[in-house]
């Protein structure tokens, strides 16, 4: 079963385009949008399990230059 999550990101505005482009190329990501509001970017991604999700957040997203904060929302159904 696939685990789906919507991940919200706050980024340094000087790096927003670079972060967006990097996220768009990640194999787990199905959709990504720049948004207005509390967060700057939202990504919909799919994972094999919780460990895959965790390593994606820590190793891929949070290691991108300019990412200030992430909030992960796992879909229940």
PDB file of N, H, CA, C and O in Angstrom:
ATOM      1  N   UNK A   1       0.840  -1.185   0.000  1.00  0.00           N
ATOM      2  CA  UNK A   1       0.000   0.000   0.000  1.00  0.00           C
ATOM      3  C   UNK A   1       0.882   1.244   0.000  1.00  0.00           C
ATOM      4  O   UNK A   1       1.895   1.295   0.697  1.00  0.00           O
ATOM      5  N   UNK A   2       0.502   2.220  -0.766  1.00  0.00           N
ATOM      6  H   UNK A   2      -0.321   2.179  -1.333  1.00  0.00           H
ATOM      7  CA  UNK A   2       1.264   3.452  -0.867  1.00  0.00           C
ATOM      8  C   UNK A   2       0.811   4.449   0.185  1.00  0.00           C
ATOM      9  O   UNK A   2      -0.380   4.570   0.470  1.00  0.00           O
ATOM     10  N   UNK A   3       1.768   5.157   0.754  1.00  0.00           N
ATOM     11  H   UNK A   3       2.735   5.058   0.522  1.00  0.00           H
ATOM     12  CA  UNK A   3       1.514   6.209   1.727  1.00  0.00           C
ATOM     13  C   UNK A   3       1.586   7.541   0.997  1.00  0.00           C
ATOM     14  O   UNK A   3       2.605   7.854   0.381  1.00  0.00           O
ATOM     15  N   UNK A   4       0.509   8.334   1.058  1.00  0.00           N
ATOM     16  H   UNK A   4      -0.319   8.079   1.559  1.00  0.00           H
ATOM     17  CA  UNK A   4       0.467   9.634   0.389  1.00  0.00           C
ATOM     18  C   UNK A   4       0.545  10.737   1.428  1.00  0.00           C
ATOM     19  O   UNK A   4      -0.082  10.651   2.484  1.00  0.00           O
ATOM     20  N   UNK A   5       1.320  11.783   1.125  1.00  0.00           N
ATOM     21  H   UNK A   5       1.830  11.853   0.267  1.00  0.00           H
ATOM     22  CA  UNK A   5       1.460  12.909   2.041  1.00  0.00           C
ATOM     23  C   UNK A   5       1.486  14.214   1.265  1.00  0.00           C
ATOM     24  O   UNK A   5       1.996  14.287   0.146  1.00  0.00           O
ATOM     25  N   UNK A   6       0.924  15.241   1.888  1.00  0.00           N
ATOM     26  H   UNK A   6       0.511  15.182   2.797  1.00  0.00           H
ATOM     27  CA  UNK A   6       1.059  16.606   1.401  1.00  0.00           C
ATOM     28  C   UNK A   6       2.070  17.288   2.320  1.00  0.00           C
ATOM     29  O   UNK A   6       1.894  17.313   3.539  1.00  0.00           O
ATOM     30  N   UNK A   7       3.119  17.834   1.731  1.00  0.00           N
ATOM     31  H   UNK A   7       3.261  17.813   0.741  1.00  0.00           H
ATOM     32  CA  UNK A   7       4.207  18.427   2.503  1.00  0.00           C
ATOM     33  C   UNK A   7       4.256  19.918   2.199  1.00  0.00           C
ATOM     34  O   UNK A   7       4.415  20.330   1.050  1.00  0.00           O
ATOM     35  N   UNK A   8       4.118  20.711   3.244  1.00  0.00           N
ATOM     36  H   UNK A   8       3.989  20.376   4.177  1.00  0.00           H
ATOM     37  CA  UNK A   8       4.165  22.167   3.136  1.00  0.00           C
ATOM     38  C   UNK A   8       5.566  22.631   3.497  1.00  0.00           C
ATOM     39  O   UNK A   8       6.175  22.119   4.437  1.00  0.00           O
ATOM     40  N   UNK A   9       6.073  23.599   2.751  1.00  0.00           N
ATOM     41  H   UNK A   9       5.579  24.015   1.988  1.00  0.00           H
ATOM     42  CA  UNK A   9       7.433  24.093   2.995  1.00  0.00           C
ATOM     43  C   UNK A   9       7.456  25.611   3.087  1.00  0.00           C
ATOM     44  O   UNK A   9       6.803  26.303   2.305  1.00  0.00           O
ATOM     45  N   UNK A  10       8.209  26.118   4.044  1.00  0.00           N
ATOM     46  H   UNK A  10       8.739  25.556   4.679  1.00  0.00           H
ATOM     47  CA  UNK A  10       8.603  27.516   4.098  1.00  0.00           C
ATOM     48  C   UNK A  10      10.027  27.578   3.598  1.00  0.00           C
ATOM     49  O   UNK A  10      10.880  26.802   4.028  1.00  0.00           O
ATOM     50  N   UNK A  11      10.283  28.501   2.691  1.00  0.00           N
ATOM     51  H   UNK A  11       9.590  29.132   2.341  1.00  0.00           H
ATOM     52  CA  UNK A  11      11.619  28.606   2.114  1.00  0.00           C
ATOM     53  C   UNK A  11      12.085  30.055   2.124  1.00  0.00           C
ATOM     54  O   UNK A  11      11.281  30.986   2.165  1.00  0.00           O
ATOM     55  N   UNK A  12      13.396  30.222   2.086  1.00  0.00           N
ATOM     56  H   UNK A  12      14.049  29.466   2.053  1.00  0.00           H
ATOM     57  CA  UNK A  12      13.987  31.540   1.891  1.00  0.00           C
ATOM     58  C   UNK A  12      13.565  31.997   0.501  1.00  0.00           C
ATOM     59  O   UNK A  12      13.795  31.288  -0.479  1.00  0.00           O
ATOM     60  N   UNK A  13      12.956  33.160   0.404  1.00  0.00           N
ATOM     61  H   UNK A  13      12.769  33.736   1.200  1.00  0.00           H
ATOM     62  CA  UNK A  13      12.387  33.604  -0.866  1.00  0.00           C
ATOM     63  C   UNK A  13      13.426  33.726  -1.981  1.00  0.00           C
ATOM     64  O   UNK A  13      13.081  33.613  -3.157  1.00  0.00           O
ATOM     65  N   UNK A  14      14.671  33.952  -1.632  1.00  0.00           N
ATOM     66  H   UNK A  14      14.951  34.044  -0.677  1.00  0.00           H
ATOM     67  CA  UNK A  14      15.712  34.057  -2.661  1.00  0.00           C
ATOM     68  C   UNK A  14      16.025  32.694  -3.295  1.00  0.00           C
ATOM     69  O   UNK A  14      16.672  32.633  -4.341  1.00  0.00           O
ATOM     70  N   UNK A  15      15.573  31.616  -2.673  1.00  0.00           N
ATOM     71  H   UNK A  15      15.047  31.666  -1.824  1.00  0.00           H
ATOM     72  CA  UNK A  15      15.832  30.268  -3.195  1.00  0.00           C
ATOM     73  C   UNK A  15      14.563  29.551  -3.647  1.00  0.00           C
ATOM     74  O   UNK A  15      14.618  28.383  -4.033  1.00  0.00           O
ATOM     75  N   UNK A  16      13.431  30.232  -3.604  1.00  0.00           N
ATOM     76  H   UNK A  16      13.386  31.180  -3.291  1.00  0.00           H
ATOM     77  CA  UNK A  16      12.143  29.570  -3.871  1.00  0.00           C
ATOM     78  C   UNK A  16      12.115  28.861  -5.222  1.00  0.00           C
ATOM     79  O   UNK A  16      11.681  27.712  -5.292  1.00  0.00           O
ATOM     80  N   UNK A  17      12.556  29.496  -6.277  1.00  0.00           N
ATOM     81  H   UNK A  17      12.909  30.430  -6.221  1.00  0.00           H
ATOM     82  CA  UNK A  17      12.520  28.864  -7.600  1.00  0.00           C
ATOM     83  C   UNK A  17      13.422  27.641  -7.666  1.00  0.00           C
ATOM     84  O   UNK A  17      13.046  26.629  -8.257  1.00  0.00           O
ATOM     85  N   UNK A  18      14.611  27.718  -7.066  1.00  0.00           N
ATOM     86  H   UNK A  18      14.917  28.539  -6.586  1.00  0.00           H
ATOM     87  CA  UNK A  18      15.533  26.585  -7.064  1.00  0.00           C
ATOM     88  C   UNK A  18      14.975  25.415  -6.263  1.00  0.00           C
ATOM     89  O   UNK A  18      15.071  24.264  -6.691  1.00  0.00           O
ATOM     90  N   UNK A  19      14.391  25.708  -5.097  1.00  0.00           N
ATOM     91  H   UNK A  19      14.313  26.643  -4.750  1.00  0.00           H
ATOM     92  CA  UNK A  19      13.793  24.658  -4.270  1.00  0.00           C
ATOM     93  C   UNK A  19      12.633  24.011  -5.020  1.00  0.00           C
ATOM     94  O   UNK A  19      12.518  22.786  -5.056  1.00  0.00           O
ATOM     95  N   UNK A  20      11.780  24.831  -5.616  1.00  0.00           N
ATOM     96  H   UNK A  20      11.873  25.826  -5.587  1.00  0.00           H
ATOM     97  CA  UNK A  20      10.645  24.319  -6.389  1.00  0.00           C
ATOM     98  C   UNK A  20      11.120  23.379  -7.498  1.00  0.00           C
ATOM     99  O   UNK A  20      10.585  22.282  -7.657  1.00  0.00           O
ATOM    100  N   UNK A  21      12.118  23.808  -8.256  1.00  0.00           N
ATOM    101  H   UNK A  21      12.553  24.699  -8.126  1.00  0.00           H
ATOM    102  CA  UNK A  21      12.633  22.995  -9.362  1.00  0.00           C
ATOM    103  C   UNK A  21      13.244  21.679  -8.866  1.00  0.00           C
ATOM    104  O   UNK A  21      13.072  20.639  -9.501  1.00  0.00           O
ATOM    105  N   UNK A  22      13.951  21.724  -7.738  1.00  0.00           N
ATOM    106  H   UNK A  22      14.090  22.569  -7.222  1.00  0.00           H
ATOM    107  CA  UNK A  22      14.562  20.515  -7.184  1.00  0.00           C
ATOM    108  C   UNK A  22      13.493  19.521  -6.720  1.00  0.00           C
ATOM    109  O   UNK A  22      13.605  18.321  -6.966  1.00  0.00           O
ATOM    110  N   UNK A  23      12.461  20.028  -6.050  1.00  0.00           N
ATOM    111  H   UNK A  23      12.369  21.003  -5.849  1.00  0.00           H
ATOM    112  CA  UNK A  23      11.383  19.162  -5.567  1.00  0.00           C
ATOM    113  C   UNK A  23      10.642  18.537  -6.736  1.00  0.00           C
ATOM    114  O   UNK A  23      10.287  17.360  -6.688  1.00  0.00           O
ATOM    115  N   UNK A  24      10.407  19.309  -7.779  1.00  0.00           N
ATOM    116  H   UNK A  24      10.696  20.265  -7.819  1.00  0.00           H
ATOM    117  CA  UNK A  24       9.678  18.836  -8.957  1.00  0.00           C
ATOM    118  C   UNK A  24      10.366  17.626  -9.593  1.00  0.00           C
ATOM    119  O   UNK A  24       9.699  16.789 -10.200  1.00  0.00           O
ATOM    120  N   UNK A  25      11.679  17.526  -9.463  1.00  0.00           N
ATOM    121  H   UNK A  25      12.221  18.206  -8.970  1.00  0.00           H
ATOM    122  CA  UNK A  25      12.438  16.447 -10.085  1.00  0.00           C
ATOM    123  C   UNK A  25      12.559  15.188  -9.208  1.00  0.00           C
ATOM    124  O   UNK A  25      13.055  14.164  -9.678  1.00  0.00           O
ATOM    125  N   UNK A  26      12.119  15.246  -7.955  1.00  0.00           N
ATOM    126  H   UNK A  26      11.716  16.078  -7.573  1.00  0.00           H
ATOM    127  CA  UNK A  26      12.251  14.107  -7.049  1.00  0.00           C
ATOM    128  C   UNK A  26      11.248  13.012  -7.420  1.00  0.00           C
ATOM    129  O   UNK A  26      10.078  13.293  -7.682  1.00  0.00           O
ATOM    130  N   UNK A  27      11.719  11.765  -7.438  1.00  0.00           N
ATOM    131  H   UNK A  27      12.669  11.537  -7.225  1.00  0.00           H
ATOM    132  CA  UNK A  27      10.888  10.657  -7.924  1.00  0.00           C
ATOM    133  C   UNK A  27       9.630  10.420  -7.095  1.00  0.00           C
ATOM    134  O   UNK A  27       8.635   9.926  -7.626  1.00  0.00           O
ATOM    135  N   UNK A  28       9.648  10.755  -5.818  1.00  0.00           N
ATOM    136  H   UNK A  28      10.456  11.156  -5.386  1.00  0.00           H
ATOM    137  CA  UNK A  28       8.482  10.531  -4.955  1.00  0.00           C
ATOM    138  C   UNK A  28       7.366  11.552  -5.194  1.00  0.00           C
ATOM    139  O   UNK A  28       6.206  11.289  -4.877  1.00  0.00           O
ATOM    140  N   UNK A  29       7.712  12.702  -5.746  1.00  0.00           N
ATOM    141  H   UNK A  29       8.655  12.915  -6.004  1.00  0.00           H
ATOM    142  CA  UNK A  29       6.778  13.818  -5.877  1.00  0.00           C
ATOM    143  C   UNK A  29       5.866  13.625  -7.083  1.00  0.00           C
ATOM    144  O   UNK A  29       6.325  13.387  -8.200  1.00  0.00           O
ATOM    145  N   UNK A  30       4.559  13.734  -6.829  1.00  0.00           N
ATOM    146  H   UNK A  30       4.186  13.928  -5.922  1.00  0.00           H
ATOM    147  CA  UNK A  30       3.551  13.611  -7.883  1.00  0.00           C
ATOM    148  C   UNK A  30       3.068  14.976  -8.369  1.00  0.00           C
ATOM    149  O   UNK A  30       2.774  15.151  -9.552  1.00  0.00           O
ATOM    150  N   UNK A  31       2.986  15.951  -7.445  1.00  0.00           N
ATOM    151  H   UNK A  31       3.225  15.809  -6.484  1.00  0.00           H
ATOM    152  CA  UNK A  31       2.556  17.311  -7.778  1.00  0.00           C
ATOM    153  C   UNK A  31       3.300  18.281  -6.870  1.00  0.00           C
ATOM    154  O   UNK A  31       3.630  17.950  -5.731  1.00  0.00           O
ATOM    155  N   UNK A  32       3.562  19.481  -7.383  1.00  0.00           N
ATOM    156  H   UNK A  32       3.295  19.750  -8.308  1.00  0.00           H
ATOM    157  CA  UNK A  32       4.184  20.519  -6.557  1.00  0.00           C
ATOM    158  C   UNK A  32       3.693  21.880  -7.046  1.00  0.00           C
ATOM    159  O   UNK A  32       3.584  22.123  -8.248  1.00  0.00           O
ATOM    160  N   UNK A  33       3.399  22.760  -6.089  1.00  0.00           N
ATOM    161  H   UNK A  33       3.487  22.562  -5.113  1.00  0.00           H
ATOM    162  CA  UNK A  33       2.868  24.084  -6.410  1.00  0.00           C
ATOM    163  C   UNK A  33       3.495  25.136  -5.498  1.00  0.00           C
ATOM    164  O   UNK A  33       3.774  24.875  -4.328  1.00  0.00           O
ATOM    165  N   UNK A  34       3.713  26.328  -6.055  1.00  0.00           N
ATOM    166  H   UNK A  34       3.486  26.540  -7.006  1.00  0.00           H
ATOM    167  CA  UNK A  34       4.003  27.495  -5.230  1.00  0.00           C
ATOM    168  C   UNK A  34       2.648  28.021  -4.777  1.00  0.00           C
ATOM    169  O   UNK A  34       1.699  28.074  -5.559  1.00  0.00           O
ATOM    170  N   UNK A  35       2.565  28.409  -3.506  1.00  0.00           N
ATOM    171  H   UNK A  35       3.336  28.366  -2.870  1.00  0.00           H
ATOM    172  CA  UNK A  35       1.286  28.840  -2.952  1.00  0.00           C
ATOM    173  C   UNK A  35       1.449  30.148  -2.183  1.00  0.00           C
ATOM    174  O   UNK A  35       2.562  30.537  -1.829  1.00  0.00           O
ATOM    175  N   UNK A  36       0.334  30.815  -1.931  1.00  0.00           N
ATOM    176  H   UNK A  36      -0.570  30.498  -2.218  1.00  0.00           H
ATOM    177  CA  UNK A  36       0.299  32.021  -1.113  1.00  0.00           C
ATOM    178  C   UNK A  36      -0.303  31.664   0.232  1.00  0.00           C
ATOM    179  O   UNK A  36      -1.239  30.869   0.307  1.00  0.00           O
ATOM    180  N   UNK A  37       0.228  32.245   1.289  1.00  0.00           N
ATOM    181  H   UNK A  37       0.989  32.891   1.228  1.00  0.00           H
ATOM    182  CA  UNK A  37      -0.297  31.979   2.625  1.00  0.00           C
ATOM    183  C   UNK A  37       0.836  31.740   3.602  1.00  0.00           C
ATOM    184  O   UNK A  37       1.928  32.288   3.447  1.00  0.00           O
ATOM    185  N   UNK A  38       0.581  30.937   4.587  1.00  0.00           N
ATOM    186  H   UNK A  38      -0.306  30.492   4.713  1.00  0.00           H
ATOM    187  CA  UNK A  38       1.558  30.654   5.634  1.00  0.00           C
ATOM    188  C   UNK A  38       2.780  29.931   5.090  1.00  0.00           C
ATOM    189  O   UNK A  38       3.894  30.142   5.570  1.00  0.00           O
ATOM    190  N   UNK A  39       2.578  29.075   4.088  1.00  0.00           N
ATOM    191  H   UNK A  39       1.673  28.903   3.698  1.00  0.00           H
ATOM    192  CA  UNK A  39       3.675  28.328   3.481  1.00  0.00           C
ATOM    193  C   UNK A  39       3.892  28.800   2.049  1.00  0.00           C
ATOM    194  O   UNK A  39       3.052  29.488   1.469  1.00  0.00           O
ATOM    195  N   UNK A  40       5.043  28.413   1.492  1.00  0.00           N
ATOM    196  H   UNK A  40       5.725  27.855   1.963  1.00  0.00           H
ATOM    197  CA  UNK A  40       5.444  28.881   0.160  1.00  0.00           C
ATOM    198  C   UNK A  40       5.282  27.834  -0.936  1.00  0.00           C
ATOM    199  O   UNK A  40       5.026  28.170  -2.092  1.00  0.00           O
ATOM    200  N   UNK A  41       5.431  26.571  -0.568  1.00  0.00           N
ATOM    201  H   UNK A  41       5.638  26.298   0.371  1.00  0.00           H
ATOM    202  CA  UNK A  41       5.370  25.463  -1.531  1.00  0.00           C
ATOM    203  C   UNK A  41       4.593  24.314  -0.899  1.00  0.00           C
ATOM    204  O   UNK A  41       4.710  24.062   0.300  1.00  0.00           O
ATOM    205  N   UNK A  42       3.797  23.616  -1.717  1.00  0.00           N
ATOM    206  H   UNK A  42       3.703  23.821  -2.692  1.00  0.00           H
ATOM    207  CA  UNK A  42       3.145  22.384  -1.273  1.00  0.00           C
ATOM    208  C   UNK A  42       3.477  21.295  -2.286  1.00  0.00           C
ATOM    209  O   UNK A  42       3.433  21.520  -3.496  1.00  0.00           O
ATOM    210  N   UNK A  43       3.806  20.122  -1.780  1.00  0.00           N
ATOM    211  H   UNK A  43       3.842  19.938  -0.798  1.00  0.00           H
ATOM    212  CA  UNK A  43       4.119  18.981  -2.635  1.00  0.00           C
ATOM    213  C   UNK A  43       3.277  17.787  -2.212  1.00  0.00           C
ATOM    214  O   UNK A  43       3.119  17.512  -1.022  1.00  0.00           O
ATOM    215  N   UNK A  44       2.744  17.088  -3.193  1.00  0.00           N
ATOM    216  H   UNK A  44       2.872  17.311  -4.159  1.00  0.00           H
ATOM    217  CA  UNK A  44       2.059  15.816  -2.943  1.00  0.00           C
ATOM    218  C   UNK A  44       3.052  14.727  -3.336  1.00  0.00           C
ATOM    219  O   UNK A  44       3.581  14.734  -4.447  1.00  0.00           O
ATOM    220  N   UNK A  45       3.299  13.802  -2.431  1.00  0.00           N
ATOM    221  H   UNK A  45       2.870  13.797  -1.528  1.00  0.00           H
ATOM    222  CA  UNK A  45       4.289  12.755  -2.690  1.00  0.00           C
ATOM    223  C   UNK A  45       3.774  11.410  -2.199  1.00  0.00           C
ATOM    224  O   UNK A  45       2.900  11.339  -1.335  1.00  0.00           O
ATOM    225  N   UNK A  46       4.335  10.341  -2.768  1.00  0.00           N
ATOM    226  H   UNK A  46       5.045  10.398  -3.470  1.00  0.00           H
ATOM    227  CA  UNK A  46       3.948   8.977  -2.392  1.00  0.00           C
ATOM    228  C   UNK A  46       5.167   8.197  -1.942  1.00  0.00           C
ATOM    229  O   UNK A  46       6.265   8.354  -2.476  1.00  0.00           O
ATOM    230  N   UNK A  47       4.943   7.342  -0.933  1.00  0.00           N
ATOM    231  H   UNK A  47       4.051   7.215  -0.499  1.00  0.00           H
ATOM    232  CA  UNK A  47       6.035   6.611  -0.298  1.00  0.00           C
ATOM    233  C   UNK A  47       5.647   5.156  -0.072  1.00  0.00           C
ATOM    234  O   UNK A  47       4.466   4.815  -0.009  1.00  0.00           O
ATOM    235  N   UNK A  48       6.664   4.305   0.050  1.00  0.00           N
ATOM    236  H   UNK A  48       7.623   4.582   0.000  1.00  0.00           H
ATOM    237  CA  UNK A  48       6.436   2.887   0.297  1.00  0.00           C
ATOM    238  C   UNK A  48       5.964   2.640   1.725  1.00  0.00           C
ATOM    239  O   UNK A  48       5.133   1.767   1.973  1.00  0.00           O
ATOM    240  N   UNK A  49       6.510   3.430   2.674  1.00  0.00           N
ATOM    241  H   UNK A  49       7.186   4.140   2.473  1.00  0.00           H
ATOM    242  CA  UNK A  49       6.182   3.249   4.085  1.00  0.00           C
ATOM    243  C   UNK A  49       6.658   4.477   4.871  1.00  0.00           C
ATOM    244  O   UNK A  49       7.187   5.428   4.295  1.00  0.00           O
ATOM    245  N   UNK A  50       6.463   4.440   6.189  1.00  0.00           N
ATOM    246  H   UNK A  50       6.034   3.667   6.657  1.00  0.00           H
ATOM    247  CA  UNK A  50       6.852   5.572   7.041  1.00  0.00           C
ATOM    248  C   UNK A  50       8.350   5.838   7.025  1.00  0.00           C
ATOM    249  O   UNK A  50       8.772   6.992   7.089  1.00  0.00           O
ATOM    250  N   UNK A  51       9.162   4.784   6.941  1.00  0.00           N
ATOM    251  H   UNK A  51       8.819   3.846   6.889  1.00  0.00           H
ATOM    252  CA  UNK A  51      10.611   4.972   6.894  1.00  0.00           C
ATOM    253  C   UNK A  51      11.026   5.702   5.621  1.00  0.00           C
ATOM    254  O   UNK A  51      11.900   6.569   5.652  1.00  0.00           O
ATOM    255  N   UNK A  52      10.404   5.353   4.515  1.00  0.00           N
ATOM    256  H   UNK A  52       9.694   4.649   4.489  1.00  0.00           H
ATOM    257  CA  UNK A  52      10.685   6.025   3.246  1.00  0.00           C
ATOM    258  C   UNK A  52      10.299   7.504   3.341  1.00  0.00           C
ATOM    259  O   UNK A  52      11.052   8.372   2.900  1.00  0.00           O
ATOM    260  N   UNK A  53       9.134   7.786   3.912  1.00  0.00           N
ATOM    261  H   UNK A  53       8.523   7.081   4.270  1.00  0.00           H
ATOM    262  CA  UNK A  53       8.687   9.170   4.113  1.00  0.00           C
ATOM    263  C   UNK A  53       9.678   9.934   4.982  1.00  0.00           C
ATOM    264  O   UNK A  53      10.078  11.047   4.642  1.00  0.00           O
ATOM    265  N   UNK A  54      10.069   9.343   6.093  1.00  0.00           N
ATOM    266  H   UNK A  54       9.744   8.439   6.369  1.00  0.00           H
ATOM    267  CA  UNK A  54      10.988   9.995   7.024  1.00  0.00           C
ATOM    268  C   UNK A  54      12.326  10.317   6.366  1.00  0.00           C
ATOM    269  O   UNK A  54      12.844  11.422   6.523  1.00  0.00           O
ATOM    270  N   UNK A  55      12.881   9.369   5.639  1.00  0.00           N
ATOM    271  H   UNK A  55      12.460   8.471   5.512  1.00  0.00           H
ATOM    272  CA  UNK A  55      14.174   9.619   4.992  1.00  0.00           C
ATOM    273  C   UNK A  55      14.038  10.663   3.884  1.00  0.00           C
ATOM    274  O   UNK A  55      14.966  11.437   3.650  1.00  0.00           O
ATOM    275  N   UNK A  56      12.903  10.694   3.205  1.00  0.00           N
ATOM    276  H   UNK A  56      12.148  10.065   3.394  1.00  0.00           H
ATOM    277  CA  UNK A  56      12.662  11.713   2.186  1.00  0.00           C
ATOM    278  C   UNK A  56      12.688  13.105   2.801  1.00  0.00           C
ATOM    279  O   UNK A  56      13.340  14.010   2.279  1.00  0.00           O
ATOM    280  N   UNK A  57      11.974  13.274   3.914  1.00  0.00           N
ATOM    281  H   UNK A  57      11.445  12.539   4.338  1.00  0.00           H
ATOM    282  CA  UNK A  57      11.918  14.585   4.573  1.00  0.00           C
ATOM    283  C   UNK A  57      13.297  15.004   5.053  1.00  0.00           C
ATOM    284  O   UNK A  57      13.741  16.116   4.767  1.00  0.00           O
ATOM    285  N   UNK A  58      13.974  14.133   5.774  1.00  0.00           N
ATOM    286  H   UNK A  58      13.613  13.230   6.006  1.00  0.00           H
ATOM    287  CA  UNK A  58      15.255  14.481   6.391  1.00  0.00           C
ATOM    288  C   UNK A  58      16.389  14.562   5.361  1.00  0.00           C
ATOM    289  O   UNK A  58      17.151  15.529   5.351  1.00  0.00           O
ATOM    290  N   UNK A  59      16.496  13.563   4.510  1.00  0.00           N
ATOM    291  H   UNK A  59      15.877  12.778   4.519  1.00  0.00           H
ATOM    292  CA  UNK A  59      17.648  13.475   3.610  1.00  0.00           C
ATOM    293  C   UNK A  59      17.505  14.286   2.327  1.00  0.00           C
ATOM    294  O   UNK A  59      18.495  14.777   1.786  1.00  0.00           O
ATOM    295  N   UNK A  60      16.276  14.427   1.841  1.00  0.00           N
ATOM    296  H   UNK A  60      15.471  14.028   2.280  1.00  0.00           H
ATOM    297  CA  UNK A  60      16.096  15.126   0.569  1.00  0.00           C
ATOM    298  C   UNK A  60      15.583  16.555   0.748  1.00  0.00           C
ATOM    299  O   UNK A  60      16.209  17.500   0.269  1.00  0.00           O
ATOM    300  N   UNK A  61      14.446  16.718   1.434  1.00  0.00           N
ATOM    301  H   UNK A  61      13.937  15.950   1.822  1.00  0.00           H
ATOM    302  CA  UNK A  61      13.847  18.046   1.526  1.00  0.00           C
ATOM    303  C   UNK A  61      14.610  18.983   2.451  1.00  0.00           C
ATOM    304  O   UNK A  61      14.994  20.083   2.051  1.00  0.00           O
ATOM    305  N   UNK A  62      14.828  18.552   3.678  1.00  0.00           N
ATOM    306  H   UNK A  62      14.517  17.659   4.003  1.00  0.00           H
ATOM    307  CA  UNK A  62      15.446  19.447   4.649  1.00  0.00           C
ATOM    308  C   UNK A  62      16.913  19.723   4.355  1.00  0.00           C
ATOM    309  O   UNK A  62      17.503  20.629   4.942  1.00  0.00           O
ATOM    310  N   UNK A  63      17.505  18.950   3.452  1.00  0.00           N
ATOM    311  H   UNK A  63      17.026  18.214   2.975  1.00  0.00           H
ATOM    312  CA  UNK A  63      18.901  19.205   3.081  1.00  0.00           C
ATOM    313  C   UNK A  63      19.018  20.223   1.951  1.00  0.00           C
ATOM    314  O   UNK A  63      20.121  20.671   1.640  1.00  0.00           O
ATOM    315  N   UNK A  64      17.894  20.596   1.330  1.00  0.00           N
ATOM    316  H   UNK A  64      16.997  20.232   1.582  1.00  0.00           H
ATOM    317  CA  UNK A  64      17.931  21.600   0.267  1.00  0.00           C
ATOM    318  C   UNK A  64      18.238  22.979   0.853  1.00  0.00           C
ATOM    319  O   UNK A  64      17.654  23.386   1.857  1.00  0.00           O
ATOM    320  N   UNK A  65      19.148  23.677   0.217  1.00  0.00           N
ATOM    321  H   UNK A  65      19.623  23.347  -0.599  1.00  0.00           H
ATOM    322  CA  UNK A  65      19.480  25.026   0.664  1.00  0.00           C
ATOM    323  C   UNK A  65      18.253  25.925   0.504  1.00  0.00           C
ATOM    324  O   UNK A  65      17.644  25.984  -0.564  1.00  0.00           O
ATOM    325  N   UNK A  66      17.907  26.617   1.576  1.00  0.00           N
ATOM    326  H   UNK A  66      18.402  26.570   2.443  1.00  0.00           H
ATOM    327  CA  UNK A  66      16.775  27.535   1.548  1.00  0.00           C
ATOM    328  C   UNK A  66      15.519  27.015   2.215  1.00  0.00           C
ATOM    329  O   UNK A  66      14.597  27.789   2.472  1.00  0.00           O
ATOM    330  N   UNK A  67      15.458  25.714   2.503  1.00  0.00           N
ATOM    331  H   UNK A  67      16.207  25.085   2.294  1.00  0.00           H
ATOM    332  CA  UNK A  67      14.282  25.172   3.196  1.00  0.00           C
ATOM    333  C   UNK A  67      14.389  25.545   4.671  1.00  0.00           C
ATOM    334  O   UNK A  67      15.343  25.166   5.350  1.00  0.00           O
ATOM    335  N   UNK A  68      13.408  26.285   5.152  1.00  0.00           N
ATOM    336  H   UNK A  68      12.633  26.592   4.600  1.00  0.00           H
ATOM    337  CA  UNK A  68      13.411  26.762   6.529  1.00  0.00           C
ATOM    338  C   UNK A  68      12.560  25.901   7.455  1.00  0.00           C
ATOM    339  O   UNK A  68      12.880  25.740   8.632  1.00  0.00           O
ATOM    340  N   UNK A  69      11.474  25.351   6.918  1.00  0.00           N
ATOM    341  H   UNK A  69      11.214  25.482   5.962  1.00  0.00           H
ATOM    342  CA  UNK A  69      10.518  24.600   7.745  1.00  0.00           C
ATOM    343  C   UNK A  69       9.695  23.696   6.847  1.00  0.00           C
ATOM    344  O   UNK A  69       9.391  24.049   5.707  1.00  0.00           O
ATOM    345  N   UNK A  70       9.333  22.517   7.368  1.00  0.00           N
ATOM    346  H   UNK A  70       9.580  22.230   8.293  1.00  0.00           H
ATOM    347  CA  UNK A  70       8.413  21.640   6.656  1.00  0.00           C
ATOM    348  C   UNK A  70       7.298  21.216   7.601  1.00  0.00           C
ATOM    349  O   UNK A  70       7.482  21.152   8.816  1.00  0.00           O
ATOM    350  N   UNK A  71       6.149  20.931   7.022  1.00  0.00           N
ATOM    351  H   UNK A  71       6.000  20.983   6.035  1.00  0.00           H
ATOM    352  CA  UNK A  71       5.031  20.357   7.775  1.00  0.00           C
ATOM    353  C   UNK A  71       4.466  19.236   6.917  1.00  0.00           C
ATOM    354  O   UNK A  71       4.059  19.460   5.778  1.00  0.00           O
ATOM    355  N   UNK A  72       4.443  18.038   7.466  1.00  0.00           N
ATOM    356  H   UNK A  72       4.773  17.855   8.392  1.00  0.00           H
ATOM    357  CA  UNK A  72       4.008  16.862   6.721  1.00  0.00           C
ATOM    358  C   UNK A  72       2.614  16.464   7.163  1.00  0.00           C
ATOM    359  O   UNK A  72       2.342  16.328   8.356  1.00  0.00           O
ATOM    360  N   UNK A  73       1.735  16.278   6.192  1.00  0.00           N
ATOM    361  H   UNK A  73       1.956  16.388   5.223  1.00  0.00           H
ATOM    362  CA  UNK A  73       0.363  15.869   6.441  1.00  0.00           C
ATOM    363  C   UNK A  73       0.100  14.571   5.697  1.00  0.00           C
ATOM    364  O   UNK A  73      -0.010  14.559   4.471  1.00  0.00           O
ATOM    365  N   UNK A  74      -0.001  13.471   6.450  1.00  0.00           N
ATOM    366  H   UNK A  74       0.088  13.481   7.446  1.00  0.00           H
ATOM    367  CA  UNK A  74      -0.203  12.157   5.866  1.00  0.00           C
ATOM    368  C   UNK A  74      -1.686  11.927   5.642  1.00  0.00           C
ATOM    369  O   UNK A  74      -2.499  12.176   6.532  1.00  0.00           O
ATOM    370  N   UNK A  75      -2.041  11.452   4.451  1.00  0.00           N
ATOM    371  H   UNK A  75      -1.380  11.250   3.728  1.00  0.00           H
ATOM    372  CA  UNK A  75      -3.443  11.199   4.119  1.00  0.00           C
ATOM    373  C   UNK A  75      -3.936   9.938   4.818  1.00  0.00           C
ATOM    374  O   UNK A  75      -3.237   8.924   4.847  1.00  0.00           O
ATOM    375  N   UNK A  76      -5.127  10.001   5.374  1.00  0.00           N
ATOM    376  H   UNK A  76      -5.694  10.824   5.350  1.00  0.00           H
ATOM    377  CA  UNK A  76      -5.696   8.874   6.107  1.00  0.00           C
ATOM    378  C   UNK A  76      -6.446   7.920   5.183  1.00  0.00           C
ATOM    379  O   UNK A  76      -6.542   6.728   5.474  1.00  0.00           O
ATOM    380  N   UNK A  77      -6.962   8.415   4.108  1.00  0.00           N
ATOM    381  H   UNK A  77      -6.883   9.383   3.872  1.00  0.00           H
ATOM    382  CA  UNK A  77      -7.736   7.557   3.195  1.00  0.00           C
ATOM    383  C   UNK A  77      -7.524   7.981   1.754  1.00  0.00           C
ATOM    384  O   UNK A  77      -8.093   7.378   0.844  1.00  0.00           O
TER     385      UNK A  77
END
